[in-house]
Amino acid sequence: MSSVLLDERLVRDSYPVTELPLCQLRLMDDTRFPWLILIPRRADVSEVFDLDAADQRQLWHEASEVGRMLKALTRAEKINVANLGNVVAQLHVHVVARLRGDDAWPGPVWGNGQAQPYDLDGLASMRDHLLARLDGLKQRL
């Protein structure tokens, strides 16, 4: 999918969903939280300010549209958007649907409990739901 090499932890902890104009969109391998990751296809970038102004605007646009889509899909009460990078330096933006009563509510999802990986059927179903919603979204990006 992407010509920029991904950090091995991003590859190990998530599944590719699709390519957006700037970012590769990936699904975190944790069924407890509907959790997507946007990874800009730019080499040697660890901070948002490492991107040029046009890419910064596009990253925020993609994160906003993916968040809007994920909120509609999951009926989440809140969408958390974050760029941490303490463990994985490669620039990536988390878009997490939060539902009252989820395993980490109201705290952060990071470092909370043990991830519950998708089985093959669950992964296929989630990717199908995402891709169906992404068809319309890609036209707005």
C-alpha positions, 0 to 999 in steps of 0.5 A: 500500500504505502511507499514509506516504511512503517514502524514495525510496532504500527505494522504489528499492532494494526491492520491496513484499511485503505489509502487516503490522499495523505495517509495510510489508514489502519485499524488498531488490533483491539476490539475493545475500542473502535480505533483508527490510525492515520499515518502520513506517507512522508519519510522521516516525519515525527512531528506535525510541524515537520510537515509542510503547511499543505500536508498539515491542513490535509492531515487535520482534514483527514483526521476530522473526516475519519473521526466524523465517519467513525462517530456515525458508524459507532454512535460514539459519545466522543471521538478522541484524536491524539498524536503521542509518539512516545513509543513510536516516533513515526508521525501517526494520529490516533482516532478513537471512538469512545463510548460511555462504559467502554473498558477505559471510560472515562480515562485514556485508552493507552496502557489500559488493560490487555488488548483484545485482538480481532479474530478473522471474522471480526476483522473482516466485518470491521474492515467491510463496515469501514470501507463502506463508509469510506467510499463516500468520505474519499470523495470529500478528501 
